[in-house]
């Protein structure tokens, strides 16, 4: 690793820390600016009991003092604090339990999307303007245009409720099948279109024509040259795609009752659980920032000609 690449990585790390700090700051003050509080909606709580709970969790202090205390706990102790609603549990434990499910869900969906997208994109490029290419383009256009919550609802109605082929509850055995498919459809369609476009560009390059003129076998031209070089844009998309799948699973997990971090995040908002809102937001924001950084570095590894500045 040369000095320029190292300096680029250090600069990106500094920007990543700054980005996460901005997310923490905005989220903290926005949640406190919304009227009401986490204990106002609870029944059978007197004003004295509500005041005691606010004092216990430090919510009676000035907002800026709460912010500096929270920030110091995060930076120096990695302490997200206790949940205000799921009492007796720390936010870190809730996030870890949720991430175990969400990461498994996301990795399965990412693997399926990558394989399917590359295969269909290569087929579409090699059969350009043929029937199979047109069918693939129509299907991928529809999938890219359709929000995941609509696709998830349709799959739930068709395969879980009508045909009863798979469980509707994501917490049961086999219940992750539909959520995985739902999360994989959009990135698979996007990768298909990305691979097709990139491969068509590569197939028109001079070195491909030269290889064919020298009598190189079609299989070697396609798999050894064209497909390999056309995957560079796909590789740069993989990092953000994984982050998108995990963060985009918020609604999907709610639809299929998957006990992941998305379900925790949605519940934290409806319950006004400030520490859980902050914890899940920080984790998801950090995941997005890190995945983008990894994809940039992989871009350099795959194509050494690229200069990172």
Secondary structure, 3 states (H helix, E strand, C coil): CCHHHHHHHHHHHHHHHHHHHHHHHHHHHHHHHCCCCCCCCCCCCCHHHHHHHHHHCCCCCCHHHHHHHHHHHHHHHCCCCECCCCCCCEHHHHHHHHHHHHHHHHHHHHHHHHHHHHHHHHHHHHCCCCHHHHHHHHHHHHHHHCCHHHHHHHHHHHHHHHCCCCCCCCCCCCCHHHHHHHHHHHHHHHHHHHHHHHHHHHHCCHHHHHHHHCCCCHHHHHHHHHHHHHCHHHHHHHHHHHHHHHHCHHHHHHHCCCCCHHHHHHHHHHHCCHHHHHHHHHHHHHHHHHHHHHHHHHHHHHCCCCCCC
